[in-house]
Amino acid sequence: MCSVHWLTLFTLHSGFLDLHTRSRYVCILNQHGEIARHRNLPADPDAFLEAIKPYREDVVVCAECMFSWYWLADLCGRENIPFVLGHALYMKAIHGGKARNDRIDSRKIAALLRAGMIPQAYVYPPQMRATRDLLRRRNYLMRRRADLLAHIQNTNGQYNLPPFGKKIAYKSHRTGLAEQFSDPDVSMSVMADLELINHYDRLLQMIELHILKSARHHDPNALYLLQTVHGIGRVLSLIILYEVHDISSFPSVGDFVSYARLVACAKESAGKHYGTSGRKIGNMHLKWAFSEAAVLFLRGNPQGMKYKERLEHRYGKSKVLSILAHRLGRAVYFMLLREKAFDMKRFLTN
């Protein structure tokens, strides 16, 4: 009989004093649940391979879905070692206990893996992983740019000055903006914001062009299909493409909209309802993308506005955008699954 071994690894956080000191706690169980190896190791590929060498033929590796799992997943892929990525949030709920440390956690999760009870996370393929991370970085920089624009607007209101009248998000509308403030210190503060915004504009344009070239190489057909939806342009299509990756990994449309945080999960016990929960479980980037798509879907779209009025009459104004985002998520799922462009007429009649 084949003797299967189970292994789990955890990052041992060393604090901020020595950022280069990293290690992993390793726990290996045999098929009887007995500990074969349980020790702390440096985060080094050679040390890892040496540690599992006696069990190499039948070992299954499991790691928690934290920030440092990339190199381990890639190493296991190159060495043909089975790799399982555990969902950090769900694992925390399952194996919680009175005492918590890396040694205890690695032992508990090794037992969960052996019993087949590990809540698995998706191992994103390395071919598109770096581009997805760059796109997330782009979104972070865009939010910082938005903070600077908001600071200029707030400063203008702070001194009770007339509204700008034009959207200062556009560079052509920002000419002479700092000079409108009479106080030299306030003018300098606004000028600093404008300089940073101009730098962000150049940087974001460069990043977007780079990502677009990668997307055309990875999956140009899916990128084209996403942009057939009214309101989903270049940026939103890139976000959806890289956050979804493979639509066939979702068994049903319900799984997809749940992953995208487009549905609220009901809490119920003994026939009684206790509201909803799990709103923050899923992909926050897809949630943002479809929420933005719902707003942009209505711009310059008379048919969409009529559809919105129908939803308002049925569900109320407060729920319309959430419902529209949910239905756009469903439409995108079937578009990508069937490889068909968006059908406005069919969408509005459902």
C-alpha positions in Angstrom: 0.0 0.0 0.0 1.3 3.5 -0.9 2.2 5.5 2.2 1.1 9.1 1.5 2.6 11.9 3.5 1.0 15.3 4.1 2.9 18.5 4.6 1.9 22.0 5.6 4.0 25.2 5.7 3.5 28.5 7.5 5.4 31.7 7.4 7.0 32.7 10.7 6.7 36.5 10.9 10.0 38.0 12.2 8.7 41.6 12.6 10.3 44.6 11.1 13.7 44.5 12.6 15.2 42.1 10.0 13.1 42.0 6.8 15.4 39.4 5.2 14.9 36.8 7.9 12.2 34.4 6.7 11.4 30.9 7.7 8.7 28.2 7.3 7.3 25.7 9.8 7.0 22.3 8.4 4.8 19.5 9.6 4.8 16.1 7.8 2.3 13.4 8.7 2.2 9.8 7.5 -1.0 8.0 6.5 -1.6 7.0 10.1 -1.6 10.6 11.3 1.8 10.2 13.0 4.3 13.1 12.8 7.2 12.2 10.5 8.9 15.7 10.7 7.9 18.8 12.5 10.5 21.7 12.5 11.3 25.2 11.5 13.1 25.7 8.2 14.5 28.7 6.3 12.4 29.9 3.3 14.9 28.4 0.8 14.0 26.0 -2.1 17.0 23.8 -1.4 16.2 23.5 2.3 12.6 22.7 1.4 13.5 20.0 -1.1 16.0 18.5 1.3 13.4 18.4 4.1 10.9 16.4 2.0 13.5 14.2 0.2 12.7 11.1 2.2 8.9 11.5 1.4 9.3 12.9 -2.1 7.5 10.1 -3.9 4.2 10.4 -2.1 4.1 13.8 -0.4 1.3 16.4 -0.8 2.2 20.0 0.0 -0.2 22.4 1.4 0.4 26.1 2.2 -1.9 28.9 3.5 -2.9 31.5 1.0 -0.7 34.3 2.3 1.5 36.7 0.3 4.5 34.4 0.1 3.1 31.3 -1.6 4.1 32.1 -5.2 7.6 30.7 -5.0 6.5 27.5 -3.3 3.7 26.8 -5.8 6.1 27.4 -8.7 8.7 25.2 -7.1 6.2 22.3 -6.6 5.1 22.8 -10.2 8.6 22.5 -11.6 9.4 19.4 -9.3 6.0 17.7 -10.1 5.0 17.8 -6.4 1.2 18.0 -5.7 0.4 21.4 -4.3 -2.7 22.5 -2.4 -3.4 26.1 -1.5 -5.6 26.6 1.5 -8.1 29.4 1.9 -6.7 31.5 4.8 -10.0 32.9 6.1 -11.9 29.6 6.0 -8.9 27.7 7.5 -8.8 30.2 10.4 -12.5 29.5 11.2 -12.0 25.7 11.1 -8.9 25.1 13.1 -9.2 28.0 15.7 -8.1 27.1 19.2 -7.2 28.6 22.5 -3.4 28.6 21.8 -2.1 29.7 18.4 1.4 29.5 17.0 3.0 28.3 13.8 3.9 24.9 15.3 0.3 24.2 16.4 -1.2 25.6 13.2 1.0 23.5 11.0 0.0 20.3 12.9 -3.7 21.1 12.7 -3.8 21.9 9.1 -1.7 18.9 8.2 -4.4 16.8 9.9 -7.1 18.7 7.9 -5.3 18.0 4.7 -5.0 14.3 5.5 -8.7 14.2 6.2 -9.6 16.0 3.0 -11.1 18.9 4.8 -8.9 21.7 3.5 -10.9 24.6 2.1 -9.0 25.2 -1.1 -8.1 28.5 -2.8 -7.4 28.9 -6.5 -3.7 28.5 -7.5 -3.5 31.3 -10.1 -1.1 30.3 -12.9 2.3 32.0 -13.1 1.9 33.0 -16.7 -0.7 35.7 -15.9 0.0 36.2 -12.2 2.5 39.0 -12.5 0.3 40.9 -14.9 -2.7 40.6 -12.5 -0.5 41.9 -9.7 0.6 44.8 -11.8 -3.0 45.6 -12.7 -3.9 45.6 -9.0 -0.9 48.0 -8.4 -2.3 50.2 -11.1 -5.6 50.4 -9.3 -3.9 51.3 -6.1 -2.1 54.2 -7.8 -5.3 55.3 -9.3 -6.9 55.6 -5.9 -4.0 57.7 -4.7 -4.5 60.0 -7.7 -8.2 60.2 -6.7 -7.2 61.2 -3.2 -5.2 64.1 -4.5 -8.0 65.3 -6.7 -10.4 65.1 -3.7 -7.9 67.1 -1.6 -7.9 69.9 -4.1 -11.7 70.0 -4.1 -11.8 69.9 -0.3 -9.3 72.8 -0.2 -11.4 74.8 -2.6 -14.5 74.3 -0.4 -12.5 75.0 2.8 -11.9 78.6 1.7 -15.5 78.9 0.3 -14.3 79.6 -3.2 -16.5 79.2 -6.3 -16.7 75.7 -7.8 -14.2 75.0 -10.5 -16.9 74.4 -13.0 -15.0 71.8 -14.9 -13.7 68.3 -14.1 -10.2 68.8 -12.8 -9.5 65.1 -13.5 -8.6 66.3 -17.1 -5.2 67.9 -17.5 -6.5 70.7 -19.7 -8.9 71.8 -17.0 -6.1 72.2 -14.4 -4.3 75.1 -16.0 -3.8 78.0 -13.5 -5.6 76.1 -10.8 -3.0 76.7 -8.0 -3.0 80.5 -8.7 -6.7 80.8 -7.8 -5.7 80.5 -4.1 -4.5 83.8 -2.8 -2.6 82.4 0.2 0.9 81.3 -1.0 1.0 78.3 1.4 -2.4 77.0 0.2 -1.3 77.6 -3.4 1.9 75.6 -2.8 -0.1 72.8 -1.3 -2.4 72.6 -4.3 0.6 72.9 -6.6 2.2 69.9 -4.9 -1.0 67.9 -5.5 -1.0 68.9 -9.2 2.6 67.8 -9.7 1.9 64.4 -8.2 -1.3 64.1 -10.3 0.7 64.8 -13.4 3.2 62.2 -12.5 0.5 59.7 -11.8 -1.1 60.4 -15.2 2.2 59.6 -17.0 2.9 56.5 -14.9 -0.7 55.1 -15.2 -0.7 55.6 -19.0 2.6 53.7 -19.2 1.3 50.8 -17.0 -2.0 50.5 -18.9 -0.3 50.3 -22.3 2.1 47.6 -20.9 -0.8 45.6 -19.4 -2.8 45.9 -22.6 0.0 44.3 -24.6 0.1 41.4 -22.2 -3.6 40.9 -22.3 -3.6 40.7 -26.1 -1.1 38.0 -25.8 -2.8 36.1 -23.0 -6.5 36.1 -24.1 -7.4 38.6 -26.8 -10.8 37.0 -27.5 -12.0 37.3 -23.9 -10.8 40.9 -23.8 -12.8 41.7 -27.0 -15.9 40.0 -25.6 -15.8 41.9 -22.4 -15.6 45.2 -24.2 -18.8 44.5 -26.1 -20.7 45.3 -22.9 -21.8 48.9 -22.8 -19.8 50.6 -20.1 -17.0 48.1 -19.8 -14.0 49.8 -21.4 -10.3 49.1 -21.5 -9.6 49.2 -17.8 -12.6 47.3 -16.5 -12.2 44.6 -19.1 -8.6 44.1 -18.1 -9.6 43.8 -14.4 -12.3 41.3 -15.1 -10.1 39.3 -17.5 -7.3 38.9 -15.0 -9.3 38.4 -11.9 -11.4 35.7 -13.5 -8.7 34.0 -15.6 -10.6 30.8 -16.5 -14.4 31.1 -16.4 -14.7 27.3 -16.5 -13.2 27.1 -13.0 -16.6 28.2 -11.7 -19.1 25.3 -11.9 -22.1 27.6 -12.1 -23.1 31.2 -12.5 -24.1 31.2 -8.8 -20.5 30.3 -7.9 -19.2 33.1 -10.0 -21.5 35.9 -8.7 -20.8 34.7 -5.2 -17.0 34.9 -5.8 -17.5 38.4 -7.2 -19.4 39.5 -4.0 -22.5 40.3 -6.1 -24.9 38.4 -3.8 -25.6 38.5 -0.1 -25.7 35.2 1.8 -28.6 34.8 4.2 -28.2 33.8 7.8 -31.0 31.4 8.8 -31.6 29.0 11.7 -34.7 27.1 12.7 -36.8 28.9 10.1 -35.7 32.3 11.4 -33.8 34.9 9.3 -31.0 36.8 10.9 -30.0 39.1 8.0 -27.0 38.5 5.8 -23.3 37.7 6.1 -20.2 37.0 4.1 -20.2 40.3 2.2 -16.4 40.5 2.4 -15.8 36.9 1.3 -14.8 36.8 -2.4 -12.9 38.9 -4.8 -13.0 42.6 -3.9 -11.5 43.6 -7.3 -14.4 42.0 -9.2 -16.9 43.6 -6.8 -15.4 47.0 -7.6 -15.3 46.3 -11.4 -18.9 45.3 -11.7 -20.1 48.1 -9.4 -18.3 50.6 -11.7 -19.7 48.8 -14.8 -23.3 49.2 -13.5 -22.8 52.9 -13.3 -21.1 53.3 -16.6 -23.7 51.0 -18.3 -26.3 53.8 -17.8 -24.2 56.6 -19.3 -25.3 57.4 -22.9 -27.6 54.4 -22.9 -31.3 55.3 -23.2 -32.3 51.7 -23.2 -30.3 51.1 -20.0 -32.0 54.0 -18.3 -35.4 52.6 -19.1 -34.3 49.3 -17.7 -33.1 51.1 -14.6 -36.5 52.7 -14.2 -38.2 49.3 -14.4 -35.9 47.9 -11.7 -36.6 51.0 -9.5 -40.3 50.5 -9.8 -39.9 46.8 -8.8 -37.1 46.9 -6.2 -36.7 50.5 -5.1 -34.0 53.0 -5.8 -31.5 51.9 -3.2 -31.1 48.4 -4.7 -31.0 49.2 -8.4 -27.2 49.5 -8.9 -26.5 46.4 -6.9 -29.1 44.4 -8.9 -27.7 45.8 -12.2 -24.1 44.8 -11.1 -25.3 41.3 -10.3 -27.1 40.9 -13.7 -24.0 42.2 -15.5 -21.9 39.6 -13.6 -24.3 36.9 -14.8 -24.2 38.2 -18.3 -20.4 38.2 -18.3 -20.2 34.7 -17.0 -22.3 33.3 -19.9 -20.6 35.5 -22.4 -17.2 34.1 -21.5 -18.5 30.5 -21.1 -20.2 30.5 -24.5 -17.7 32.8 -26.2 -20.4 35.1 -27.5 -20.6 38.9 -27.5 -23.0 40.9 -25.3 -26.6 40.9 -26.5 -28.3 44.1 -25.3 -31.7 43.1 -26.4 -31.5 39.8 -24.5 -30.1 41.4 -21.4 -32.9 44.0 -21.2 -35.7 41.5 -21.7 -34.5 39.2 -18.8 
